[in-house]
């Protein structure tokens, strides 16, 4: 298929989009999501502006789907409160919990001084128990900023932590090796 397809990436509204241009494709544009990244298949002749327009439309469609499936920022914040109560004695009380399209290298981050938690939007398509494990990890940072023994003890309260870590390690490996 050499010469018939060309892959590039572009950033649209802060999210990286994989664009696959095909000489064989004449009119249709399709999109899917792989490991949280939007992938567009477009005709070779389509302009950059048109690709960006379609990418934005597909992202909005995916965001609407996520919001209606309980994967909105509000639903994420509610889940964080539930996990805090169940596994961390309701001690960590984040000021905000949100999805972040900018996080491409980390699964989550916490600003302990402000109480803000952000999860990579790539997690939206993953099983809920994986999202829960990342949330517990980030909530634990509101109690223990580092990754020392006390932090690990807090994170281990969530029963599927090891399983989620293995799952995410597999996803990361696949992303790095093009699988």
C-alpha positions in Angstrom: 0.0 0.0 0.0 3.0 2.3 -0.1 2.3 5.5 -1.8 -1.5 5.1 -1.5 -1.7 6.3 2.1 0.0 9.0 4.0 -0.3 9.5 7.8 0.2 12.8 9.6 -0.9 14.2 12.9 -2.5 17.5 13.6 -3.7 19.3 16.7 -7.3 20.3 16.8 -8.6 22.1 19.9 -5.7 20.8 22.0 -6.1 17.1 21.0 -3.8 15.2 18.7 -5.6 13.8 15.6 -4.1 11.1 13.4 -5.0 11.8 9.7 -4.7 9.1 7.2 -4.9 10.4 3.6 -5.7 7.8 1.0 -5.4 8.0 -2.8 -8.0 5.2 -3.0 -10.6 7.2 -1.1 -12.5 9.7 -3.3 -15.4 11.1 -1.2 -15.9 9.5 2.2 -14.5 10.5 5.5 -14.5 8.1 8.4 -13.4 8.5 12.0 -12.8 6.2 14.9 -10.9 6.4 18.2 -7.9 4.4 19.0 -6.6 4.6 22.6 -8.4 7.8 23.1 -7.0 9.5 19.9 -9.2 10.5 17.0 -8.2 8.8 13.8 -9.6 10.3 10.5 -9.4 8.6 7.1 -9.8 11.2 4.4 -9.3 11.5 0.6 -5.7 12.6 -0.4 -7.0 15.8 -2.0 -8.9 17.2 1.0 -7.5 20.5 2.2 -6.1 21.0 5.7 -8.9 23.3 6.6 -11.5 20.7 5.5 -9.7 18.0 7.5 -9.7 20.3 10.6 -13.4 21.0 10.1 -14.2 17.3 10.0 -11.9 16.5 12.9 -13.7 19.1 15.1 -17.1 17.8 14.1 -16.1 14.2 14.9 -14.6 15.3 18.3 -17.8 17.1 19.2 -19.8 14.0 18.3 -17.5 11.9 20.5 -17.7 14.4 23.3 -21.6 14.4 23.2 -21.5 10.6 23.3 -19.2 10.6 26.2 -21.3 13.1 28.1 -24.5 11.0 27.5 -22.7 7.9 28.7 -21.8 9.3 32.1 -18.3 10.3 31.0 -18.8 14.1 31.5 -16.7 16.2 33.8 -19.7 16.3 36.2 -20.0 12.5 36.2 -16.2 12.2 36.7 -16.3 14.6 39.7 -19.2 12.6 41.2 -17.3 9.4 40.8 -14.3 10.9 42.5 -16.4 11.8 45.5 -17.8 8.3 45.6 -14.3 6.7 45.5 -13.0 9.2 48.1 -15.7 8.1 50.5 -15.4 4.4 49.7 -11.6 4.0 49.7 -10.0 7.0 51.3 -12.4 7.8 54.3 -13.7 10.9 52.3 -10.5 12.8 53.3 -9.6 14.0 49.8 -12.1 16.5 48.5 -11.0 17.8 45.1 -12.0 21.3 44.1 -12.4 20.1 40.5 -12.2 16.9 38.5 -12.1 17.1 34.7 -11.1 15.4 31.5 -8.1 16.8 29.7 -7.5 16.5 26.0 -4.0 18.0 26.5 -2.7 15.1 28.6 -1.0 12.7 26.1 1.8 11.4 28.3 0.2 10.9 31.7 -3.0 9.2 32.6 -3.8 11.8 35.3 -2.4 14.7 37.2 -3.2 16.5 40.5 -2.4 20.0 41.7 -2.4 19.4 45.4 -2.1 23.1 46.2 -5.4 23.8 44.4 -7.1 20.4 44.7 -7.5 20.1 40.9 -7.5 16.6 39.3 -7.3 16.1 35.5 -7.6 12.8 33.8 -6.4 12.2 30.2 -9.3 12.1 27.8 -7.7 8.9 26.4 -9.2 7.2 29.5 -12.8 7.9 28.4 -13.0 4.8 26.2 -11.4 2.5 28.8 -13.2 0.3 31.3 -14.6 2.1 34.4 -12.4 0.1 36.8 -9.4 1.5 35.1 -10.7 5.1 35.3 -11.5 4.4 39.0 -8.0 3.2 39.7 -6.5 6.4 38.1 -9.0 8.5 40.1 -8.0 6.8 43.4 -4.3 7.4 42.5 -4.9 11.1 41.9 -7.2 11.4 45.0 -4.4 9.8 47.1 -2.1 12.6 45.9 -4.3 15.1 47.7 -3.3 13.3 50.9 0.3 12.3 50.0 1.9 14.3 47.3 4.8 11.9 46.6 4.9 8.2 45.6 6.3 6.9 48.9 5.2 4.0 51.1 2.3 6.0 52.7 1.0 6.9 49.2 1.2 3.3 47.9 -0.7 2.1 51.0 -3.5 4.5 50.2 -3.7 3.5 46.5 -3.7 -0.2 47.4 -7.0 0.3 49.1 -8.6 0.2 45.7 -8.8 -3.6 45.0 -8.0 -3.5 41.2 -5.0 -1.2 41.3 -2.5 -3.8 40.2 -4.8 -5.0 37.4 -5.4 -1.4 36.2 -1.6 -0.6 36.3 -1.0 -3.7 34.1 -3.8 -2.7 31.7 -2.4 0.8 31.3 1.1 -0.5 30.9 -0.2 -2.6 28.0 -2.0 0.3 26.4 1.2 2.5 26.7 3.3 -0.3 25.2 0.9 -0.7 22.3 0.8 3.1 21.7 4.7 3.3 21.7 5.0 0.3 19.3 2.2 1.1 16.9 0.0 -1.8 17.7 
